[in-house]
Amino acid sequence: MRLLVTGAAGMLGTDVVAAAAAQHDVVAFTRGDLDITDAEAVRAALRDSRPDAVINCAAYTNVDAAESDEAAATRINGDGAGHLAAAAAEVGAHIVHVSTDYVFGGDATSPYREDAPTGPIGAYGRSKLAGEVAVAGAAPTSHSIVRTAWVFGPHGKNFVDTMLRLGRERDEVTVVDDQLGSPTYTGHLAAALVTIAQERPNGILHVAGGGECTWHDLAVATFAAAGLTVTAHRCSAADFGAPAPRPAYSVLGSTRSDAPALPAWQDGLNAHLTQREVLAS
């Protein structure tokens, strides 16, 4: 399979390229190589490379910054995703588009399924939902919209590494404890995305780390695994005061037999810490 990966130097894209390169012919585009908001440049890139599938890891991911610049987030997460899907359809390629749990409002009490009503409460979630709509509209019969959650990995800024740094600098931290989600390790997600590109399931799939926890739970687990003695105090999202609202509950569940099941989030955490050489391999 000839696979084109956008956002190839990002936290997820780096692992997608590595996961695909062992078995497939990979064409990797970093943000500097290809501006996905430029429709003509995207069409030219896909015409020249003629991929069998595209995995879109290019995204505006700064949730807080999106609140003050929603237009920029939507140009990338919405319009850019649509340009890729349209260009993929023109060359007969399947588009795999990475989306987010933040398309949901967070008022559920059981895991969100693929057919659950969306209702983002922040600019980032709205921009990602715009991308889902654009991808499905541009490539109606050959798209996989893969919603995932709370992504962390060794090739970009993420919550787990922030906790590692703070745990080495401080004896105490305060962490939000009233948001529930499904932490997802990029190494596990990347392999699943490559499988999806091969198998081409159409529509929306939920693919996230198994189980659920709060940010506080994830911080405590990180400190314990790393052998750091840190007191982790609990606080509410309101007390923390981040610029962007986040869903209080965004655990993802799947009803699809063709959606890859990822290992438990604790396994992802251990794999990440092993890569970071915090844990012995």
C-alpha positions in Angstrom: 0.0 0.0 0.0 1.2 3.5 -0.8 0.3 5.6 2.2 0.4 9.4 2.4 0.7 10.9 5.9 0.1 14.6 6.7 1.3 16.2 9.9 4.2 13.6 9.7 6.5 15.4 12.2 3.8 15.8 14.9 3.3 13.7 18.0 0.9 11.3 16.3 2.2 11.6 12.7 5.7 10.6 13.7 4.5 7.3 15.1 2.1 6.7 12.2 5.0 7.0 9.7 7.1 4.6 11.8 4.2 2.1 12.1 3.6 2.2 8.4 7.1 2.2 7.1 7.8 -1.4 8.1 5.2 -2.8 5.7 4.2 0.0 3.3 5.5 2.7 0.9 5.1 5.9 2.9 4.9 9.5 1.6 5.3 11.7 4.6 4.4 15.4 4.5 5.2 17.7 7.5 3.5 21.0 8.0 6.3 22.7 6.2 6.0 20.4 3.3 2.3 20.8 2.7 -0.2 23.4 3.9 -3.5 21.5 4.0 -5.4 24.8 3.9 -4.2 25.3 0.3 -6.6 23.3 -1.7 -4.6 23.5 -4.9 -1.4 22.4 -3.2 -3.2 19.5 -1.6 -4.6 18.4 -5.0 -1.2 18.6 -6.6 0.5 16.6 -3.8 -2.0 13.8 -4.1 -1.9 13.8 -7.9 1.9 13.5 -7.8 2.1 10.9 -5.1 -1.0 8.8 -6.1 -1.5 7.2 -2.7 -3.9 4.3 -2.0 -4.8 5.9 1.3 -4.2 9.1 3.3 -3.9 9.4 7.0 -4.5 13.0 8.1 -2.6 13.8 11.3 -2.3 17.5 10.5 -4.3 19.5 13.0 -4.6 22.6 15.0 -4.4 21.1 18.5 -4.0 24.0 20.9 -7.4 23.7 22.6 -7.1 26.9 24.7 -5.7 29.0 21.9 -8.6 28.0 19.6 -11.0 29.9 21.9 -9.5 33.2 20.8 -8.7 32.2 17.2 -11.5 29.8 16.1 -11.1 30.9 12.5 -7.5 29.7 12.3 -8.5 26.4 14.0 -11.3 25.9 11.6 -9.2 26.6 8.5 -6.9 23.7 9.5 -9.3 21.3 11.2 -12.3 22.0 9.1 -11.3 23.3 5.6 -8.0 21.6 5.5 -9.5 18.2 6.3 -12.1 18.8 3.5 -9.4 19.6 1.0 -7.6 16.4 1.8 -10.7 14.3 1.5 -11.7 15.9 -1.8 -8.2 15.3 -3.2 -8.2 11.8 -2.0 -11.5 11.1 -3.6 -10.2 12.5 -6.9 -7.3 9.9 -7.0 -9.3 7.0 -5.6 -7.6 7.0 -2.2 -9.2 6.3 1.1 -9.1 9.1 3.7 -8.5 8.3 7.3 -9.1 11.5 9.4 -8.3 11.8 13.0 -11.0 13.5 15.1 -11.6 14.0 18.8 -13.8 13.2 21.8 -14.3 17.0 22.1 -17.0 16.9 19.5 -19.3 15.8 22.4 -20.8 18.0 25.0 -19.7 15.9 28.0 -23.1 15.4 29.6 -23.2 11.6 29.1 -22.9 9.1 31.9 -21.8 6.1 29.8 -19.3 5.9 26.9 -20.2 7.8 23.8 -20.9 5.5 20.8 -20.3 6.5 17.2 -23.9 7.4 16.6 -24.2 9.6 19.7 -25.4 13.2 19.1 -22.5 15.6 18.9 -22.5 19.0 20.6 -19.1 20.6 21.2 -18.8 23.2 23.9 -15.6 24.8 22.7 -14.0 26.2 19.6 -11.6 23.3 19.2 -14.4 20.8 19.2 -16.4 22.9 16.8 -13.5 23.1 14.4 -13.0 19.3 14.6 -16.7 18.6 14.0 -16.5 20.9 10.9 -13.7 18.6 9.7 -15.8 15.5 10.2 -18.6 17.1 8.2 -16.2 18.2 5.4 -14.6 14.8 5.1 -17.8 12.9 5.0 -19.2 15.3 2.4 -16.1 15.2 0.1 -15.5 11.4 0.3 -18.9 9.9 1.2 -18.1 6.3 0.3 -14.4 6.1 1.2 -13.6 7.8 4.6 -12.8 6.7 8.1 -13.3 9.4 10.7 -11.4 8.1 13.8 -12.3 9.8 17.0 -9.8 9.4 19.7 -9.0 11.1 23.1 -6.4 12.5 25.5 -3.5 11.6 23.2 0.0 11.4 24.5 3.3 10.2 23.1 7.0 10.8 23.0 7.1 13.1 20.0 5.2 16.2 21.2 4.0 18.2 24.2 1.5 16.1 26.2 0.0 15.8 29.7 2.1 12.8 30.8 5.4 14.4 30.0 4.2 17.6 31.7 3.5 15.6 34.9 6.9 13.9 34.7 8.5 17.4 34.5 6.5 18.8 37.3 7.0 15.7 39.5 10.7 16.2 39.3 10.5 19.9 40.1 7.9 19.9 42.8 6.6 18.0 45.8 3.0 19.0 45.2 0.8 19.5 42.2 -2.9 20.3 41.7 -4.8 18.4 38.9 -8.3 18.5 37.6 -10.4 15.6 38.9 -13.9 16.2 37.5 -13.2 15.3 33.8 -13.3 11.7 32.7 -11.8 10.4 29.5 -9.8 7.7 27.8 -6.0 8.4 27.6 -4.6 7.1 24.3 -0.9 6.3 23.6 0.2 7.4 20.1 2.1 4.1 19.5 -1.1 2.1 20.0 -3.2 4.5 18.0 -0.7 4.8 15.1 -0.8 1.0 14.5 -4.6 1.1 14.5 -4.7 3.9 12.0 -2.5 2.0 9.6 -4.8 -1.0 9.9 -7.8 1.2 9.2 -6.1 2.6 6.1 -5.6 -1.0 4.9 -9.1 -2.2 5.7 -11.0 0.9 4.7 -14.1 0.8 7.0 -16.4 3.6 6.0 -17.8 6.1 8.5 -17.1 7.0 12.1 -15.0 4.8 14.4 -14.1 5.4 18.1 -10.5 4.3 18.8 -9.1 5.2 22.2 -7.2 3.7 25.1 -9.2 1.1 27.0 -10.9 2.1 30.3 -11.4 5.6 31.7 -9.8 7.9 34.3 -9.6 11.5 35.3 -6.6 13.8 34.7 -5.8 13.4 38.4 -5.9 9.6 38.1 -3.5 9.8 35.1 -1.1 12.1 37.0 -1.1 9.8 40.1 -0.5 6.7 37.9 2.4 8.6 36.1 4.1 9.5 39.4 3.7 6.0 40.7 5.1 4.3 37.7 8.0 6.8 37.5 8.8 6.4 41.2 8.2 10.0 42.0 6.9 11.0 45.5 4.5 13.8 44.7 1.3 14.9 46.5 -1.4 15.3 43.8 -4.2 17.6 45.0 -7.6 17.5 43.4 -9.4 20.5 41.9 -12.3 21.2 39.6 -12.0 22.4 36.0 -13.7 25.6 37.1 -11.1 26.1 39.8 -8.3 25.4 37.4 -9.6 28.1 35.0 -8.4 27.0 31.6 -9.5 29.4 28.8 -11.3 26.6 26.9 -14.2 24.5 28.3 -13.7 20.8 28.2 -16.3 18.1 28.3 -16.8 16.7 31.8 -17.3 13.2 30.4 -15.9 12.2 27.1 -15.2 8.4 27.4 -15.4 6.8 24.0 -17.0 3.4 23.4 -17.6 1.6 20.1 -20.4 -0.5 18.6 -18.4 -1.4 15.5 -16.7 -4.8 15.1 -14.3 -3.2 12.6 -13.0 -0.6 15.0 -9.6 -1.7 16.4 -9.6 -2.1 20.2 -6.6 -0.5 21.8 -4.9 -1.8 25.0 -5.9 -0.3 28.4 -4.7 3.2 29.0 -2.4 1.9 31.8 -0.6 -0.2 29.2 -0.2 2.8 27.0 1.2 4.8 29.9 3.8 2.1 30.6 4.8 1.9 27.0 5.3 5.6 26.9 7.3 5.7 30.0 9.5 2.8 28.7 10.2 4.9 25.5 11.0 7.8 27.8 13.4 5.4 29.6 11.6 6.1 32.8 10.7 2.4 33.0 13.1 -0.4 32.1 12.2 -2.2 28.9 
